[in-house]
């Protein structure tokens, strides 16, 4: 799923570039765009993500990611660019899989369950470093701090009451992110980009899942996310 999203993002940028090239062949010749990346910008991004997670088993999810970003850059030594960016996005990443709940107080009784994980928020603050090439192209890498919001639940039939129980938890996690991308300034104040970012939130535990009837503990939960997006920025 992640590889497919990345290919689609690249094809989208390629199609945009090709359309611009066709227009340039039909329109009267214009002076080449001279773009300096020094300044600030605000914009939005849209794409897809895939998570790789683990409790007692490996599992994953795929979904959409969409949000906004703002940042500032400084171009120096002719072609080098350094900057910082903050971004926040909504995510539809969600998965469920068969699992088990163990009850040490009941002689380590094991009860089948349905474990669910949602990542509904993804944000980061990163530094980026790049190289400006030609008339309006920027190739860059980025890295920094990342956050995600997790909604966790684990539904099962309680051995004590015989009723369905679905204890849950809401967790905000901090991790790190690394990524790379290419940005194209197609007008004096506008640019489009395509990029990939990897987010690693490590392994967290124990996590207490609570319900009105009874709660359980998730010993550990590993969470990593891949994201491929296309974006649009307005520079000022």
KAQUI-V653644 format. One record per residue. RES is the residue in one letter. BURIAL is + if it has 24 or more other ideal C-beta (glycine too) atoms within 12 Angstrom, else -. D_FIRST is the distance of its C-alpha to the first C-alpha in Angstrom with 2 decimals. Layout:
RES,BURIAL,D_FIRST ; RES,BURIAL,D_FIRST
This chain:
X,-,0.00 ; X,+,3.81 ; X,-,5.53 ; X,-,5.16 ; X,+,6.32 ; X,+,8.78 ; X,-,10.08 ; X,-,10.69 ; X,+,12.50 ; X,+,14.54 ; X,-,15.48 ; X,+,16.62 ; X,+,18.90 ; X,-,20.12 ; X,-,21.07 ; X,+,22.91 ; X,-,24.73 ; X,-,25.68 ; X,-,27.11 ; X,+,29.12 ; X,-,30.41 ; X,-,31.54 ; X,-,33.32 ; X,-,35.01 ; X,-,36.42 ; X,-,37.89 ; X,-,39.24 ; X,-,42.28 ; X,-,41.61 ; X,-,41.08 ; X,-,41.66 ; X,-,38.59 ; X,-,36.73 ; X,-,37.73 ; X,+,35.37 ; X,-,36.07 ; X,+,33.31 ; X,-,35.89 ; X,-,35.66 ; X,-,33.46 ; X,+,30.72 ; X,-,28.87 ; X,+,25.79 ; X,+,22.53 ; X,+,18.81 ; X,+,15.82 ; X,+,12.08 ; X,+,8.94 ; X,+,8.29 ; X,+,6.84 ; X,+,9.92 ; X,+,11.43 ; X,+,14.76 ; X,+,17.82 ; X,+,21.09 ; X,-,22.71 ; X,-,19.44 ; X,-,15.91 ; X,+,13.35 ; X,+,10.38 ; X,+,9.04 ; X,+,6.86 ; X,+,9.20 ; X,+,11.36 ; X,+,13.63 ; X,+,16.97 ; X,+,20.30 ; X,+,23.07 ; X,+,24.43 ; X,+,27.89 ; X,+,29.34 ; X,-,32.09 ; X,+,32.39 ; X,-,35.38 ; X,+,35.81 ; X,-,38.33 ; X,-,39.85 ; X,-,39.05 ; X,-,35.34 ; X,-,33.88 ; X,+,32.20 ; X,+,31.84 ; X,+,30.78 ; X,+,29.27 ; X,+,26.79 ; X,+,26.03 ; X,+,23.11 ; X,+,22.19 ; X,+,19.40 ; X,+,18.61 ; X,+,15.31 ; X,+,14.16 ; X,+,12.18 ; X,+,13.79 ; X,+,13.85 ; X,-,16.76 ; X,-,17.80 ; X,-,21.17 ; X,+,23.30 ; X,-,27.01 ; X,+,29.66 ; X,-,32.61 ; X,-,36.09 ; X,-,38.34 ; X,-,41.28 ; X,-,41.11 ; X,-,41.30 ; X,-,37.55 ; X,-,36.84 ; X,-,33.13 ; X,+,31.80 ; X,-,28.42 ; X,+,26.29 ; X,+,23.07 ; X,+,21.36 ; X,+,19.39 ; X,+,17.84 ; X,+,17.14 ; X,+,16.61 ; X,+,18.34 ; X,+,19.57 ; X,+,18.56 ; X,+,21.29 ; X,+,22.58 ; X,-,25.72 ; X,+,25.38 ; X,+,27.62 ; X,+,26.51 ; X,+,28.25 ; X,+,28.01 ; X,-,29.90 ; X,+,31.08 ; X,-,31.29 ; X,-,33.21 ; X,-,33.76 ; X,+,31.16 ; X,+,28.21 ; X,+,27.05 ; X,+,24.81 ; X,+,24.24 ; X,+,22.87 ; X,+,22.93 ; X,+,23.39 ; X,+,24.87 ; X,+,24.78 ; X,+,22.01 ; X,+,22.26 ; X,+,20.22 ; X,+,21.67 ; X,+,20.77 ; X,+,22.03 ; X,+,22.52 ; X,+,24.26 ; X,+,25.25 ; X,+,27.06 ; X,+,29.65 ; X,-,33.16 ; X,+,35.75 ; X,-,38.08 ; X,-,40.81 ; X,-,40.86 ; X,-,38.94 ; X,-,37.09 ; X,-,33.39 ; X,+,32.44 ; X,+,29.35 ; X,+,29.93 ; X,+,27.63 ; X,+,27.38 ; X,-,26.26 ; X,+,25.55 ; X,-,25.20 ; X,+,23.95 ; X,-,24.57 ; X,+,22.79 ; X,+,22.11 ; X,+,19.71 ; X,+,19.48 ; X,+,17.99 ; X,+,18.90 ; X,+,19.18 ; X,+,21.46 ; X,+,23.64 ; X,+,25.91 ; X,+,29.15 ; X,+,29.81 ; X,-,32.88 ; X,-,35.47 ; X,-,33.73 ; X,+,30.14 ; X,+,27.06 ; X,+,23.37 ; X,+,20.68 ; X,+,17.12 ; X,+,15.98 ; X,+,13.65 ; X,+,14.80 ; X,+,14.49 ; X,+,16.30 ; X,+,18.10 ; X,+,20.27 ; X,-,21.73 ; X,-,23.09 ; X,+,25.29 ; X,-,27.88 ; X,-,29.89 ; X,+,28.55 ; X,-,31.01 ; X,+,29.74 ; X,-,32.67 ; X,-,33.85 ; X,-,37.36 ; X,-,38.02 ; X,+,36.65 ; X,+,34.08 ; X,+,32.17 ; X,-,30.72 ; X,+,27.26 ; X,-,28.26 ; X,-,25.27 ; X,+,21.75 ; X,+,19.44 ; X,+,16.87 ; X,+,14.59 ; X,+,12.14 ; X,+,10.12 ; X,+,10.66 ; X,+,10.71 ; X,+,13.55 ; X,+,16.37 ; X,+,19.82 ; X,+,23.43 ; X,+,26.48 ; X,-,30.18 ; X,+,32.52 ; X,-,36.00
